[in-house]
Amino acid sequence: MKSVLVKKPIWRPTLNPASGIEAELAAVRSAWARYRTTNRRDAIYGYLQSVSALVTRWRRLNCAVKNSRAALRLQHDPPEMKPEPFGIVIFCTSDPDVADAKTRSKWSRVLRYARKTKPTGQRLTDFIKSNGGLNECARKFARNK
């Protein structure tokens, strides 16, 4: 009699993509909490660095728009937003009473300007400061769109 080799299926945990996105957003929310609990003038840069790092990671994985839209769907009663990953991540991780639509738009423009023109290896904070600060970076992005 021949022996029959039966392959057992390999067990792999099922990953819920939404829970992965939620975990990534939680790290950025933590940066938001640190920003809001300090009175330091430069505290916003840590939060923006965290947003930038997440979106950059998603871009490298070629899923920034998809993941940001999924993150938006995880929110309670999300508004209609353009599929712009920086703005969506900021919306999903900040307090809407503090970061209103105008502020989110400005911060998103700053991060898009940095993504477009910041030299590799330069810290985001140093880049923004050397280009005149948040408002000037947002202005430069809007002019060079």
N, C-alpha and C positions, 0 to 999 in steps of 0.2 A: 504494500500500500504506500502510495506517495504521500509525503507530508506537504501540506498546504501552508504556505507562509501567508499569514494574514497581517496586513499592515494596519497598525493602529493609527487612527488620525492623531496628528500632532495637536495638542491643546494649545491654543493661543488665546490670551485674554481678549475679549472684545473691547475695543476702545471706542468710546463715544467721542466723536470729534468735538461735540459741543462742550463736553467736560474739559477737554484739553484747551480749548479756546478760553473757557471760563477760568481755568487755572492761570493761563498766561495773562489774562486781564486782571486777575487778583494781584499779581505781582506789580502791575502798573498802578492799581488802586492803592497798594501799599506805599508806593512812591508819592501818590497824591496825598495820602494821609500824613506822610512825613513833611511834605511841602506845607500843608495847612496847619501843622502844629508848631511851626517855627515862625519867627518874625524876621529871619534873615532876608535881606534884600535879594540875594541870589538863589533862594530856595527853589524858585520855579525851574531853574535849569536842571535839577535832579529829576524832576517829574518829566520835563520835556525829553531828557536823555532816555528815560525809561520808555516813553512812547516811541521815540525814534528807534531804539534798539528792537522793540517788538516788531514794528512795521518793517524795518530793515531785514530782520530774520524772516518774516513772511515773504518779503520780496525775493530773498535768496532762494526760498523754497517755491517760488512762483505761485503763491497762493494769497497774496496780500488783499486783493479785492474780494476774493471768495471768503476768506476768513473774517475780514472786516464786516462784510454783509451778514455773515453768520453771527458775529458778535452783536450786531445791531438787532438782529431778530431775537436774541436772548434777552433784550431789554424789555421792560414793561412799557407798553404803548410807545414804541419808538416813532420819531418823526420821519417824514420823507427827507432823505439826505442824498446828496450826490455820492457816488461810489468813490469817495476819497478816503483812503485808509487812515491817514493821520487824523483827520477831522472826526471820523467815526470812533477811533480808539479814544480820542480825547472825550468825546461825548459819553462813551461807555464807562469811562473810568473817573470822571470828575463829577463834582457837584454842579448841577445845572443852575443853581442860584448864584454860584460863584463864577463859573465859566459859562456865561451866556453865549448865544450864537455868534455875536460879534467877537468875543474873546476867543472862542474856539476857532473861528475863521482866521484870526490873526496868528494864533499859535500854529495852526496848520500851514499857513503861508510861510512862517519862519522855518518850520521843519522841511517844507518842500524846497525852499531856497537853499537850506543847508545841504539837503540831499543832492541838489543839482550842482552846487559850487564849492562845497567844503572839501578841502584837500584830505586825502586818506591819511589817517594817523593824527589829525588835529582833533582835539577835544571839542565837542559841540559847544560847550560854554565859552571856550576861548574863541571859537569861530564867530559866535553871535556877538560877543563883546567887541571883537576886532572889526566887526562890520557895523558898528553903531548901535547895537542892542536890538531888542525884540522889535520895536517899532520900525527901525530903519531896515532891518532884514525883511520884514513884512512888506514894506514899501518897495524895496528893491525887487522882491519876487513879483509884485503886482506890476511893476514897470517892465520887467523883462519876460513876462509870461510868454 
